[in-house]
């Protein structure tokens, strides 16, 4: 199962960092947040990533090139004009980086890689982490039989809330969320049938608007309720929250240091 990561936005609300690099490369504990996200999925056996680049996308390509060099030994055969990387500390990742345009919206970015997605896939944002049980999420999606599953998380304040009915797995709609509202919001960590891409019109389509609203109207968007840790890196303050948690040694999203997880990739193949 492939994992698609949206990594092309301008990151204007964290401009102190994003003026220099794309937001997914902003570091937490000396590693880009996109590395943390990939480690979460890899813990569950999902290692085939498609990264949707846009703003400063060349820096993402450079990062993964340099990552491969820095985590292995290098042999230079000058006589043959050849270079060989000898793996030393290897992540089992296959990473496809696709330039999806500077100004393309989130839905448009996904539509641009439709040719790479011929089976159920995961989709998430390149700036949010959580201790989401990916194996349980995929199992929930499979058992529900709907086209799309969104991970619903609790977050106070500034996000738009999902309209959920107790006991009903379907998302009824979206609404603005006030500070006093304890509702759940879109936390990313989607599982999607590739047919959802047919609901995206063009580059200007925002995934969180028309496509998700159409899925709601079709009764094809269900929620996976996650009551654990979730935190986006939307601002410099958010970055400091994550940095402090990492330094404390108690980062809740560091699931890869725990006991081996169920193999979500194997479950996805056999369900």
N, C-alpha and C positions, 0 to 999 in steps of 0.2 A: 504494500500500500504506500502511495506517495504522500509526502507532506509538502504542501504548498505554503510558502511564507510570503506575506505581503511586506515588501521592504523598499518601496519606491517613493514614499511620501516625503514632503519637505521638512516635517518636524518643526513647524514654526513656533510651537509653544515651548520648545526646549532649544531655542535659537542659540543660547550660549554654547551649546555643544554642536548643534546641527549646522552651524555656519562652517565648521571645519570638516565634518564627516556626516554620512547618513545616520539617522537615528539608530538603526540596528547595530551600528558599530560603536555606539556609546558604551563605555566599559563599566561593568560592575565587577569589583574584585579583580581587576586586571584582565578581564575577558569581555568581549563584546556581548551585549544582551542577546544577540542572535545565537551565539554559541550556547548560552544557557538554555534557550528555547530548544535548540537541536539536541542538547543533552537530555532534556526531559523526554522527548519523543524517542531518542535512541535507547533510553532505559527500558522502553516497552518494545524494543525490537524493530522500530520504524527508522530506517536509515537512508531512505531514498528521498532526497529533498529537491524541490524546485523553488528557487528563490526569485521573486518577481522584483526586478531592479528598476529604478527610475533615477531619482535625484542622487547624484554622485555614485551611480552604480558601478563605475570603474573602480571605486575604492573597495567595494565588496569583492569584486573579482581579484583585486590585488591581495586582499586579506586572505582569501582561500588559497591563492597561489603561494603566498608567503607562509601560511599555516602548514601547508604540505612540506615546504622546505624546512621550516623550523622544527617540525616534529620528527624529522628523520635525519640520518646521516647522508652526506652527498659525496659522490665520487665523480670527479672531473677527469675524463679521458681526453687530454688535449690532443694527442696524436690522432684520435678518431673524431674529434670535435663532437664529443658526446657527454651527456651528463646523466647519472643514474642516482635516483633517490632510494636509499636503503631504509625501509621503515624501522622506526624505533618505538615511538609512542603513537600508535595509530588509532584513529576513530574509524569505525566501520561505515563511513559515510560515502554516499554517491551524491554529488552536489551539482545540479544544473542551474546556472545563473542566466536569466533571460532579461534582456533589455526591453521593458514594456512601455517605454516612453516617459519623458519628464512630466508631462501634464495629464497623463492618463489617470482616470479615477479607479477606485478599487475594483469595481466590477469589470471595467474595461481591461485591467491588468489580467484578471482571471480569464477573460474571454480570449486574450492573446495567446494563452498556453493551452487552449482546448485540445489541440492536436497531441499534447503530451498526456492527456488525462482520459483514459479509456475504461477506467474502473473506479470504484468508490475510492475517495481520497480525503485526506485531512486538509484543512485550511486554517491558518491562524495569522495573527498580526506579529510583526517583527519587533514589537516593543512591549510585550506583556508576558509575565511569567506566573505560574501557579503550580500547586501540587495536585493538579488534575489527574485522576486515574484514567489514563488513556485507554487501557484495556477495557475498563468498565464503560467508558464513553462509546467505544466502537461496538461493544456488545449491546449497549442500549440502542444505538442506531440500527443495528441489524435486526433486533427483536421488534422495533417499532414499525419497520417497513415503510418509513417515509423517505422522501427525497433528501431531506436535510435535517441535521441536528445541530443546535447551537448550545454551547455551554453557558448556562445561566449562573451568574455570580452576584454576590451582594457587594455593593459599593455605594457609600453615601455621596450625595452632592450632585456633581455636575453632569452625570450621564443620563441618557434617555432610557426609561425603564421598559422591560418586556411586560406585556399584559398576560399573566398566567393565572389559571384557575386551579385551586387546590385539587389534587387527584387527577387532573387532566394533563397528559404529556404534551398537548399541542400548544403552540404559541398563538394567542388570540389577536395580538397586534402590538403596536409600539406606542409609547406616549412619553412626553417630557416628564422628567423626574425632579421633584423638589427636594430640598434638604431634609424635610420631615418624612420623606417617603422611604419605607424600608423595602421597596420592591427590588426585583432582581434585574440585572442588565446583561446585555450581550458581552460576554467575556472572550469572544473568539473561540478557539479550539473547536471548530466546526468539523463535522463529518458529512460528506456530500456525495450524492450520486452525480455523475457527470452530466446528467440531463438538466441539472439546474443552470448550466451555462447557456442553455437555450433561452433562458429568461433575461439574459443580459443583451441589451440592444447594441451598444457601441462603446467606444473609449470613454464617453462622458457619463456612462452609467455608474452610479455609486452603489456598490453591493449592498450596503446597509439600508438603501431606500427601496427602489422599485422591485428588485429581485426578491428581497426578503418579504416585502409587503405582498407580492404576488404569491409567494409560497404560503404565507399566512392565509390568504384568501382561498387557496386551493386545499387548505388543511394538510399541508405537506411539510410544515416546519415544526419539529418537536424540540423540547428543551431537555437537556441533561443538567439537572440541578447540582451545582457544586457548592458545598458549604464550607470548604476548606479555604486555604490561602489563595488569593489572586491579587495581583498588583500590576497596573500598567505603568509605563515610564513616560507619562505625558508631559511632565514638567521637570525642572531642575529639583524641585522639592521631592518628587517621586523618585528621582535617581538617588537622592541622598537617603531616602527611606530604605531602598534596596541595598545601597552600599553599606549602611549601618547594620542591616540584618546579616549581610554576607560577612562583615568583619566580626560580628558577634559569634560566628560559627554556628548560628541557628537559622540559616536561610531555609525557610519552609519548602521552597521549590527545588532544593538540591536533592531530588529523589534518587539520583544515581548513586548516592552514597549509602542507600538503604539496601535491604535484602533484595535479591533478584525479583523483578516484576513478572507478572504473567506476560507471555509473548503475544502482544497485541497483533503483530504482523501475522503470526501463525493463525490466530483466531480469525483475522480478516480473510485469510485464504480459505479457511475451512467452514466458516459460518454459512 
